[in-house]
Every structure is written in structure tokens, then in C-alpha cells.
């Protein structure tokens, strides 16, 4: 049962405090800062998701230009900018950047 409903979008919540937190999204209010960089977020959950950027690092490095990404998906999207350049085949670049076991290559 979700008795607390947002008047703007109709989303329901089990607690009034969850509704109040949600309403910040509509208001543009961002009172929760990142403890590392100070970027501000509407909810604690958004701030916690952002913390991943600071705590997990960016283990996926582009073998062409060195730009780093926090997800394999981000790296794969980035590779598109290199399309048309005379570079290593994508599969070979992927294997080099992730290592034989599929984990990110050690950069130390």
C-alpha cells in the first residue's frame, strides 16, 4: 500500500518522508552534497550513486587516448568517437583494456 502520492506525477510512497524527498526532484532543490566534490543532489540515493565515481575509480581506460570510464558501457560508447581512425581492431583493444580474464587491466 502506498498512501502518500505525489500531486505532480502520481508516484506513490509508503512513507511521507519518502514523498517529501521525492518532491525535491520536481522543485529542482538539491540539498544533498557529494562529500568529495560538493556536487549537489535532490536525494540521498542520487548522492550515493554519484559517490561510486569517487570510490570505485574509473578502471576502464581507452587504449587509444587514455580517457578513463567507470563502466565498460561508457568505454564502449566512447570508442565510437574513434571510429574511422586507423586504430587497433575493437576486439583487440577490448582484450588489452580488460586483460585476459575480462577484468580491468592493472594500471600500476
VOBA-1610 file (N, C-alpha, C; in pm, whole numbers, padded with zeros to 5 digits, always signed):
BEGIN
Unk+00085-00118+00000Unk+00000+00000+00000Unk+00089+00124+00000Unk+00060+00222-00085Unk+00136+00345-00098Unk+00042+00465-00081Unk+00014+00501+00043Unk-00087+00604+00068Unk-00040+00748+00042Unk+00089+00770+00025Unk+00140+00906+00004Unk+00172+00923-00144Unk+00094+01008-00211Unk+00104+01022-00356Unk+00151+01162-00395Unk+00242+01165-00490Unk+00293+01292-00542Unk+00184+01356-00629Unk+00150+01480-00599Unk+00046+01551-00674Unk+00090+01586-00815Unk+00222+01591-00840Unk+00270+01630-00972Unk+00282+01514-01070Unk+00323+01397-01022Unk+00344+01286-01115Unk+00265+01160-01081Unk+00204+01156-00963Unk+00122+01042-00926Unk+00197+00925-00864Unk+00326+00937-00850Unk+00404+00828-00790Unk+00367+00815-00643Unk+00351+00689-00597Unk+00311+00664-00460Unk+00428+00620-00371Unk+00416+00651-00243Unk+00521+00619-00147Unk+00461+00562-00020Unk+00538+00478+00048Unk+00491+00415+00170Unk+00505+00506+00292Unk+00591+00607+00282Unk+00613+00697+00395Unk+00609+00842+00347Unk+00562+00928+00434Unk+00553+01070+00398Unk+00692+01130+00375Unk+00791+01081+00448Unk+00926+01134+00430Unk+00982+01099+00292Unk+00944+00981+00238Unk+00988+00944+00103Unk+00924+01037+00000Unk+00797+01073+00023Unk+00730+01166-00066Unk+00797+01303-00062Unk+00828+01351+00057Unk+00894+01481+00069Unk+01029+01482-00003Unk+01104+01375+00011Unk+01232+01364-00057Unk+01212+01364-00209Unk+01113+01290-00256Unk+01082+01282-00399Unk+01043+01418-00455Unk+00969+01496-00381Unk+00920+01625-00429Unk+01034+01723-00459Unk+01151+01700-00402Unk+01267+01784-00433Unk+01304+01774-00580Unk+01282+01657-00639Unk+01315+01637-00780Unk+01235+01735-00865Unk+01106+01749-00836Unk+01020+01839-00912Unk+01055+01985-00887Unk+01094+02017-00765Unk+01123+02156-00728Unk+01262+02201-00774Unk+01346+02106-00811Unk+01482+02142-00851Unk+01574+02165-00731Unk+01525+02134-00614Unk+01602+02151-00490Unk+01708+02041-00483Unk+01832+02078-00456Unk+01942+01981-00447Unk+02022+02006-00319Unk+01966+01968-00204Unk+02032+01999-00078Unk+02141+01901-00034Unk+02153+01788-00101Unk+02247+01685-00057Unk+02377+01695-00136Unk+02489+01733-00071Unk+02615+01746-00144Unk+02695+01616-00148Unk+02775+01602-00252Unk+02874+01495-00255Unk+02979+01530-00150Unk+03018+01433-00070Unk+03118+01459+00034Unk+03256+01481-00025Unk+03277+01443-00150Unk+03408+01454-00213Unk+03420+01581-00297Unk+03324+01604-00387Unk+03340+01714-00483Unk+03242+01829-00461Unk+03141+01810-00377Unk+03045+01916-00350Unk+02929+01925-00447Unk+02928+01844-00555Unk+02813+01845-00644Unk+02689+01812-00562Unk+02577+01875-00595Unk+02458+01862-00512Unk+02351+01778-00581Unk+02270+01706-00498Unk+02169+01614-00547Unk+02039+01632-00472Unk+01930+01592-00537Unk+01797+01606-00478Unk+01774+01504-00367Unk+01829+01385-00380Unk+01805+01280-00280Unk+01936+01217-00235Unk+01931+01156-00119Unk+02047+01084-00067Unk+02085+00971-00161Unk+01985+00902-00217Unk+02016+00790-00306Unk+02089+00837-00431Unk+02053+00954-00484Unk+02125+01006-00601Unk+02269+01041-00563Unk+02287+01097-00445Unk+02423+01131-00399Unk+02506+01005-00378Unk+02445+00901-00323Unk+02517+00775-00302Unk+02557+00710-00434Unk+02468+00715-00531Unk+02504+00661-00663Unk+02621+00738-00722Unk+02622+00869-00703Unk+02731+00952-00753Unk+02864+00919-00685Unk+02861+00883-00558Unk+02984+00853-00484Unk+03065+00743-00552Unk+02999+00656-00628Unk+03069+00549-00699Unk+03181+00605-00787Unk+03159+00722-00844Unk+03260+00784-00928Unk+03388+00809-00848Unk+03372+00846-00721Unk+03489+00879-00639Unk+03550+00757-00571Unk+03468+00661-00531Unk+03521+00549-00452Unk+03570+00432-00535Unk+03509+00409-00650Unk+03548+00294-00731Unk+03649+00327-00838Unk+03673+00453-00858Unk+03765+00491-00963Unk+03706+00470-01100Unk+03788+00477-01198Unk+03746+00458-01336Unk+03840+00356-01399Unk+03807+00227-01383Unk+03900+00121-01421Unk+03906+00088-01570Unk+03820+00148-01651Unk+03819+00116-01793Unk+03884+00230-01872Unk+04003+00205-01922Unk+04078+00307-01994Unk+04074+00282-02144Unk+04056+00390-02219Unk+04058+00380-02365Unk+04202+00353-02410Unk+04224+00247-02486Unk+04361+00217-02530Unk+04409+00314-02638Unk+04321+00396-02692Unk+04358+00490-02797Unk+04401+00625-02744Unk+04325+00678-02647Unk+04355+00813-02599Unk+04377+00821-02449Unk+04351+00711-02375Unk+04376+00710-02232Unk+04262+00761-02146Unk+04153+00811-02205Unk+04041+00858-02124Unk+03985+00742-02042Unk+03946+00770-01917Unk+03901+00664-01826Unk+03751+00671-01804Unk+03691+00553-01778Unk+03547+00541-01759Unk+03519+00448-01642Unk+03404+00470-01575Unk+03370+00386-01461Unk+03289+00263-01499Unk+03255+00249-01627Unk+03182+00130-01671Unk+03229+00088-01809Unk+03215-00038-01837Unk+03250-00089-01970Unk+03159-00026-02074Unk+03032-00006-02040Unk+02939+00057-02133Unk+02987+00196-02172Unk+03034+00274-02074Unk+03084+00408-02102Unk+03203+00406-02196Unk+03292+00310-02173Unk+03408+00295-02262Unk+03364+00258-02403Unk+03270+00165-02414Unk+03223+00123-02546Unk+03157+00239-02620Unk+03081+00322-02549Unk+03021+00439-02612Unk+03128+00537-02658Unk+03231+00553-02577Unk+03341+00643-02611Unk+03415+00599-02736Unk+03431+00467-02753Unk+03504+00416-02869Unk+03446+00465-02999Unk+03320+00502-02999Unk+03255+00549-03121Unk+03322+00674-03176Unk+03380+00757-03088Unk+03445+00878-03140Unk+03571+00845-03218Unk+03626+00726-03194Unk+03746+00686-03265Unk+03715+00614-03396Unk+03588+00588-03424Unk+03550+00519-03547Unk+03603+00599-03666Unk+03661+00528-03759Unk+03716+00594-03878Unk+03864+00624-03866Unk+03918+00623-03745Unk+04061+00642-03727Unk+04131+00510-03755Unk+04255+00513-03795Unk+04331+00391-03818Unk+04383+00341-03684Unk+04307+00251-03622Unk+04338+00204-03488Unk+04333+00053-03482Unk+04366-00002-03367Unk+04356-00146-03346Unk+04211-00190-03364Unk+04188-00312-03409Unk+04050-00361-03413Unk+03987-00353-03273Unk+03860-00322-03268Unk+03790-00302-03142Unk+03803-00420-03047Unk+03791-00543-03100Unk+03801-00660-03013Unk+03938-00669-02948Unk+04044-00641-03023Unk+04179-00645-02967Unk+04195-00536-02861Unk+04142-00418-02887Unk+04150-00310-02790Unk+04076-00346-02662Unk+03960-00409-02676Unk+03884-00451-02559Unk+03964-00551-02477Unk+04024-00650-02543Unk+04101-00752-02471Unk+04221-00689-02399Unk+04286-00595-02462Unk+04400-00530-02399Unk+04358-00444-02280Unk+04242-00379-02290Unk+04200-00292-02182Unk+04140-00367-02064Unk+04091-00489-02087Unk+04030-00564-01978Unk+04117-00677-01927Unk+04220-00713-01997Unk+04305-00825-01955Unk+04242-00958-01997Unk+04314-01065-01983Unk+04270-01197-02030Unk+04144-01247-01961Unk+04127-01215-01830Unk+04015-01268-01753Unk+03889-01184-01766Unk+03897-01073-01840Unk+03780-00987-01855Unk+03770-00880-01748Unk+03865-00877-01657Unk+03867-00773-01554Unk+03953-00658-01605Unk+03936-00540-01551Unk+04016-00427-01595Unk+04165-00456-01579Unk+04243-00413-01677Unk+04387-00434-01671Unk+04446-00352-01557Unk+04548-00405-01492Unk+04615-00333-01384Unk+04695-00220-01443Unk+04671-00099-01394Unk+04740+00017-01450Unk+04860+00059-01367Unk+04898-00020-01269Unk+05011+00018-01182Unk+05142-00030-01241
//
